[in-house]
Amino acid sequence: MSFWSFGPTELRLLLATGNLALFRWQTVIHGHYKLFDFGGAIGIVAMTAMLLFHVGQNIVRLYNEERLK
């Protein structure tokens, strides 16, 4: 569950901060997007980046372990 020093505790803190921010700002970027929609989009991008990074890292590791001769 932990990637790049970001584990479950940090995720809980981030969600709590988001809930507190929701009291003050319901929308972001000039009122066009809801806060959690924007945060969810950022989360999707970040999780996709982590997935691609770790898939690439695993491919390189497997390639180095199973070189064709």
HELIX and SHEET records of a PDB file:
HELIX    1   1 PRO A    8  ARG A   24  1                                  17    
HELIX    2   2 LEU A   35  GLU A   65  1                                  31    
SHEET    1   A 2 THR A  27  VAL A  28  0                                        
SHEET    2   A 2 TYR A  33  LYS A  34 -1                                        
END                                                                             
